[in-house]
Amino acid sequence: MSTPIRLGLRRVQRQTLHFPHAQRRMAHHAAEYKHIPFDYSNRTGLAVKMAAYLGFGFALPFVAVGWQWYKPGGYKNSSS
């Protein structure tokens, strides 16, 4: 083994000795995340549900403005 590679390996070994939790963090898998309140194993279903949820939240102000404009006595149907 050449000297620069050997020195690089020693540096990596020293860093892992100072930060032992760094190796454990990389070992986590998606199955261990049980604190998330929804199931993400079906990615298509999750994408549809998130799009519906976020789309409803985004559209709600526009629907409210439309309701206010077109209701009797609203902006578009004013009596004046």
Backbone as CSV, one residue per row, in Angstrom:
resi,resn,N_x,N_y,N_z,CA_x,CA_y,CA_z,C_x,C_y,C_z
1,MET,0.844,-1.167,0.000,0.000,0.000,0.000,0.897,1.240,0.000
2,SER,0.504,2.223,-0.759,1.342,3.416,-0.832,1.145,4.295,0.401
3,THR,2.074,5.169,0.616,2.073,6.018,1.806,0.886,6.979,1.853
4,PRO,0.502,7.674,0.751,-0.664,8.577,0.849,-1.963,7.850,1.181
5,ILE,-2.118,6.651,0.652,-3.341,5.887,0.954,-3.337,5.480,2.422
6,ARG,-2.179,5.053,2.905,-2.060,4.648,4.299,-2.367,5.829,5.232
7,LEU,-1.855,7.006,4.897,-2.126,8.186,5.716,-3.607,8.567,5.658
8,GLY,-4.210,8.427,4.489,-5.636,8.712,4.363,-6.486,7.764,5.197
9,LEU,-6.113,6.497,5.207,-6.859,5.530,6.017,-6.704,5.819,7.499
10,ARG,-5.528,6.227,7.905,-5.333,6.581,9.318,-6.186,7.786,9.700
11,ARG,-6.286,8.752,8.807,-7.104,9.941,9.088,-8.568,9.546,9.251
12,VAL,-9.040,8.662,8.370,-10.434,8.219,8.464,-10.658,7.454,9.756
13,GLN,-9.719,6.601,10.132,-9.862,5.845,11.366,-9.879,6.770,12.580
14,ARG,-9.035,7.822,12.576,-9.029,8.766,13.683,-10.340,9.538,13.772
15,GLN,-10.882,9.894,12.628,-12.134,10.648,12.636,-13.276,9.803,13.170
16,THR,-13.311,8.528,12.822,-14.390,7.678,13.333,-14.215,7.403,14.812
17,LEU,-12.995,7.459,15.316,-12.807,7.299,16.754,-13.340,8.509,17.516
18,HIS,-13.198,9.689,16.950,-13.686,10.892,17.606,-15.201,11.059,17.454
19,PHE,-15.762,10.497,16.389,-17.193,10.620,16.122,-17.800,9.235,15.920
20,PRO,-17.942,8.442,16.981,-18.446,7.078,16.802,-19.908,7.032,16.371
21,HIS,-20.681,8.095,16.632,-22.085,8.089,16.246,-22.265,8.255,14.746
22,ALA,-21.241,8.687,14.024,-21.356,8.915,12.579,-21.592,7.607,11.841
23,GLN,-20.994,6.531,12.284,-21.204,5.251,11.621,-22.599,4.711,11.904
24,ARG,-23.092,4.920,13.092,-24.422,4.408,13.421,-25.518,5.133,12.650
25,ARG,-25.353,6.418,12.393,-26.362,7.163,11.657,-26.517,6.654,10.231
26,MET,-25.434,6.241,9.630,-25.491,5.780,8.258,-26.152,4.411,8.153
27,ALA,-26.278,3.697,9.255,-26.839,2.360,9.226,-28.362,2.352,9.303
28,HIS,-29.008,3.504,9.521,-30.461,3.532,9.626,-31.110,3.252,8.284
29,HIS,-32.193,2.527,8.335,-32.953,2.232,7.129,-34.330,2.851,7.255
30,ALA,-35.039,2.962,6.150,-36.351,3.610,6.134,-37.349,2.873,7.023
31,ALA,-37.185,1.581,7.225,-38.122,0.810,8.028,-38.058,1.192,9.501
32,GLU,-36.994,1.846,9.935,-36.846,2.186,11.340,-37.539,3.498,11.699
33,TYR,-38.011,4.251,10.730,-38.662,5.523,11.002,-40.151,5.276,11.279
34,LYS,-40.474,5.019,12.520,-41.857,4.732,12.886,-42.539,5.933,13.523
35,HIS,-41.867,7.075,13.626,-42.450,8.257,14.236,-43.230,9.092,13.235
36,ILE,-43.223,8.724,11.962,-43.958,9.464,10.938,-45.409,8.984,10.972
37,PRO,-46.383,9.897,11.021,-47.770,9.492,11.246,-48.508,9.001,10.002
38,PHE,-47.808,8.638,8.948,-48.479,8.111,7.763,-47.619,7.025,7.148
39,ASP,-48.262,6.200,6.314,-47.580,5.083,5.678,-47.014,5.540,4.340
40,TYR,-45.727,5.365,4.140,-45.109,5.783,2.898,-44.553,4.602,2.110
41,SER,-45.033,3.394,2.387,-44.563,2.230,1.648,-45.154,2.211,0.234
42,ASN,-46.377,2.728,0.041,-46.984,2.844,-1.280,-46.723,4.271,-1.774
43,ARG,-45.712,4.440,-2.596,-45.288,5.779,-2.998,-46.320,6.450,-3.899
44,THR,-46.980,5.693,-4.756,-47.982,6.278,-5.643,-49.171,6.778,-4.834
45,GLY,-49.638,5.967,-3.904,-50.749,6.388,-3.054,-50.404,7.599,-2.222
46,LEU,-49.180,7.623,-1.692,-48.739,8.774,-0.911,-48.683,10.026,-1.775
47,ALA,-48.199,9.894,-3.015,-48.118,11.047,-3.907,-49.507,11.581,-4.240
48,VAL,-50.462,10.703,-4.482,-51.833,11.133,-4.781,-52.454,11.823,-3.573
49,LYS,-52.275,11.245,-2.393,-52.844,11.841,-1.182,-52.210,13.192,-0.864
50,MET,-50.889,13.290,-1.044,-50.231,14.565,-0.775,-50.644,15.624,-1.790
51,ALA,-50.783,15.227,-3.061,-51.219,16.183,-4.086,-52.638,16.666,-3.799
52,ALA,-53.519,15.763,-3.363,-54.884,16.160,-3.034,-54.903,17.090,-1.821
53,TYR,-54.156,16.768,-0.800,-54.111,17.576,0.419,-53.541,18.963,0.137
54,LEU,-52.396,19.007,-0.541,-51.761,20.286,-0.829,-52.549,21.072,-1.871
55,GLY,-53.148,20.376,-2.842,-53.963,21.051,-3.848,-55.205,21.679,-3.239
56,PHE,-55.824,20.982,-2.310,-56.991,21.541,-1.634,-56.601,22.784,-0.835
57,GLY,-55.494,22.709,-0.131,-55.031,23.848,0.654,-54.664,25.038,-0.219
58,PHE,-54.102,24.776,-1.394,-53.741,25.862,-2.291,-54.980,26.457,-2.952
59,ALA,-55.970,25.635,-3.296,-57.162,26.106,-4.006,-58.165,26.788,-3.091
60,LEU,-58.140,26.514,-1.820,-59.144,27.043,-0.897,-59.241,28.572,-0.904
61,PRO,-58.160,29.336,-0.870,-58.307,30.795,-0.920,-58.938,31.287,-2.227
62,PHE,-58.613,30.647,-3.345,-59.190,31.048,-4.621,-60.682,30.747,-4.677
63,VAL,-61.089,29.632,-4.109,-62.511,29.292,-4.037,-63.234,30.286,-3.141
64,ALA,-62.617,30.677,-2.046,-63.237,31.645,-1.137,-63.399,33.001,-1.816
65,VAL,-62.397,33.444,-2.570,-62.512,34.717,-3.282,-63.604,34.628,-4.346
66,GLY,-63.644,33.526,-5.076,-64.701,33.337,-6.070,-66.077,33.348,-5.433
67,TRP,-66.204,32.722,-4.293,-67.484,32.720,-3.581,-67.884,34.140,-3.188
68,GLN,-66.940,34.902,-2.676,-67.240,36.273,-2.269,-67.589,37.159,-3.464
69,TRP,-66.970,36.921,-4.590,-67.236,37.731,-5.780,-68.602,37.451,-6.386
70,TYR,-68.988,36.185,-6.454,-70.177,35.819,-7.208,-71.422,35.585,-6.356
71,LYS,-71.340,35.702,-5.071,-72.527,35.545,-4.240,-73.422,36.784,-4.423
72,PRO,-74.694,36.694,-4.120,-75.577,37.863,-4.245,-75.088,38.999,-3.339
73,GLY,-74.893,40.173,-3.901,-74.391,41.299,-3.157,-72.878,41.335,-3.095
74,GLY,-72.207,40.440,-3.830,-70.757,40.401,-3.845,-70.186,41.388,-4.842
75,TYR,-68.909,41.267,-5.105,-68.195,42.212,-5.963,-68.756,42.237,-7.385
76,LYS,-69.008,41.099,-7.979,-69.489,41.020,-9.366,-70.986,41.300,-9.459
77,ASN,-71.726,41.129,-8.396,-73.185,41.308,-8.422,-73.598,42.431,-7.478
78,SER,-72.872,43.505,-7.497,-73.238,44.624,-6.603,-74.487,45.323,-7.116
79,SER,-75.240,45.902,-6.228,-76.510,46.542,-6.598,-76.319,47.955,-7.139
80,SER,-75.117,48.513,-7.048,-74.917,49.892,-7.519,-74.563,49.989,-8.977
